[in-house]
């Protein structure tokens, strides 16, 4: 199928656009942009920089994809932004490429839903099947794993990591690492337990959820040191696939502390 470019759109020479791509009124596609087939770009969208967009994405009006990072040490270097397949970017979404002081690229996976006003900063890695609700924002160098849900008006501090299947409540600020499968709430985020709604929606079995709950309670029990409790989890559950995801997450080097529950919430 052929492409459709509205007469008022600006398509720079040098960009590479595959089949069945539509570009709406007043949208701008920069010279180093690559856009995969079956992608729909609505009106007033700007896509610039060294940006690669996979197949079957949809980008709504007033989104700015690939603009220069918001970093005072950025000096115009040509870094990268890579976006996967089947993502939806609603109005006013902003996504920035990497910087030379980071990993030099920003990566977004597949099947993401980025609602109005959400923001992905420089040098971030965002996994598959994520949801960023309206005005959810993540700072530079943040890692968001698969199936993470960020509530409206939530914010993630730079260099933090959010483990897979975690949910961050509306209006919550994250300033540490969030272990997989958990829920974070509060203006200054604290763990409130497992992401039970999300796990059930994704067909986790009752026994799997029970095991994860036991691990959660053991990790954050008041007795002993955290490393002692972590060793006990490793000895007891090291053959469990989902617990291994938690252990692997905790074993990785991090620039931020771990988000903990309030002691009265265990």
Steps between C-alpha positions, in 0.01 A plus 500: 500500500614855432577770753296811567673827582275801557598795276581715804732242657877542470689182409874566491719334242704216641233355726391142434129423509363153430166406340154602619614788720276805536623844611237755597478877454793716616704208627877506455725199431874568531775383262640222721168342595396144411132404522368145468200394294138541610585792727251784536623848585226749577516878452755731664749224592876562499736206452867598475846384601656162434167328564385155391133408538378144441185377330138567590549794737254787540605850606238760590511881459757723665735219592872574471713193434880515488553864596823596677532369857430735790853485635741790545797287391337395174709657224319403183652153465305261276369239739216252444136438574356159414129420528357150448168383358130547573535797734244776550621850586215731587498880488796703629728201567871590503787253456868592493807316364809411699805704593873441496506496881249212498454195278469729194152371418146475625313175433127434513362149446175372350128531581531803725220746574626851576212727596468877476800699617720209603877543469799270444830676566847437358686169534195308622417136431126424492377144459198341334130530586543803724233759582584862577180673614448875440801712598707208631865599460835324538836672543823423321668158519184331635428133425136390473445124467222313318137540609568800724206734564571862592198684638399851402725783621760253628870578472809281504833650611800465270700174518214307666388154389143369502472119492260310278128479582532786751238772532560858612199685638368833378693799627781286639864608489756221470854571624630143527487159334169311504524120508292299250133410559439770760279804551626845599275775637526826691631845411847373593466148374508200730419135431142404587520131407472303178336627182219251549263650243765497231618148581145362490428677172807334352381157615754436773397187691394514865803298609734732310346804667517328840871433451566860399309622805710277727819631340384859539424452869829325559708765323348783699450328836619696805736223619864488393680700234379530144796298372420220744139491385611513137726198556208311652283577197779385271541173688127429518374611160801503266332253263184709461490687168318810626702528820813480288381816323500676837841358596651598165358850538653535847836364385550771239703808582290806567544873549194528721381349830220245516142612558372338822155461657393689806550269795129506584413392144660153510 
